[in-house]
Amino acid sequence: MASVMRKFYLIALAFFLLSCGLTTTRPKLEMKMAQAAFIAAKKAESEKFAPGLYRKAEFYYLKAKSSYKRKYFNKAKQYSVLSKKFAEKAEYISIRKKAIENLE
């Protein structure tokens, strides 16, 4: 009887652990926000005025897209948040540098 119960608990535990991967939500909002930030950085000519930050944003955006495609949603979310962060910094710096150039 104890052997049967032990098997039941092991099977229940296995199903629980396997179902955790299935309940991960897709980071759609994070991906869209990273995409919008990256496009805004591109429009602000960040590749010219803040190339290091722009390249980091591009790198993490591409990694986020790749992870999303492979269904690694946790990694995709992390990479999209990093991409958004670097894209926003790059956009800010390029806008600031353009404004300083216009003042001179």
N, C-alpha and C positions, 0 to 999 in steps of 0.2 A: 504493500500500500504506500509506504514512504517512497519507494522507487518511482511509482506512478506519479505521485504528487511532485516529486523532484523534476521529473521529465516535463510535467505540465508547466511548472514554474520556469524552467529553462526555455521552453518553447514560447511562453508568454513574454519572457524577457527578450528573446530574439526578435519577436514581432515588434515589440515596443522600440527596440533600438533601430530596427530597419525602417520603421515608420517615421522616425525623427528626420531622416533625410528627405522624406517625401513631403513633409509639412513646411519646408523652408519656402518662404515667399520670394517671388521674383522682385528684384530691386528696380522696378520700372521707373519710379519717380526719381531715384538717384541717378539712373542712366540718362534720363531726359534732362535733368538739371546739369549733369556733367557735359552733355552734348551742347546745351544752350550756352554754358559758360565757355566751352572751347570755341564755339562759333563766334561768340562775342570777343574773345581774345584774338581770334584770327582777324576779325573786322577792325580791331583796334591796332592792327599791324604789330602785334606782340612779337612776332618772329624777328622783327627788325629792332624793336626797342627793349625787349626783355627776352632774348633768345633762350637763356637757360631755363627760366620758368616755363616758357612756352613749350620747350622740348620735354620737360618733365610732365606737363599737362598732357601733351600728345602721347607720351609713352604710357602713362597710366590710363588714359582713355582707351588706347588700343588694347591694353591688357584687360581692362574691364569688359570691352566688347568680346574679346576672345574667351574670357572666363564665363561670360553670360551665355555665349554660344555653346560652350561645353557643359552648361548647367551647373557650374560652380558658383552659385548665387551669393554665397557669403563673401568669396574673394571678389566677385564682380562689384558687390556693394562697397567693399573697402577701396578697391581701385577707383571706382567712380567718385567716391568722396575725395580721394587724394587728387584726382584729375580736376575736379571742380575747384578745390582749394588753390592749386597751382595756376589754373586758368584765370581765376579771379585776381590773384596777385599779379600775374603777367599783364592782364588788362589794365589794372589800376596803375601799374608802373608805366606802361606805354602811354596811357592818357596823360599822366602827370608829366612825362618827358616831352610829349607833344605840346602841352600847355607851356612848359618852360621855354621850348624852342620858339613858340609864337611870341613870347614876351621879349625875346632878345632882338 
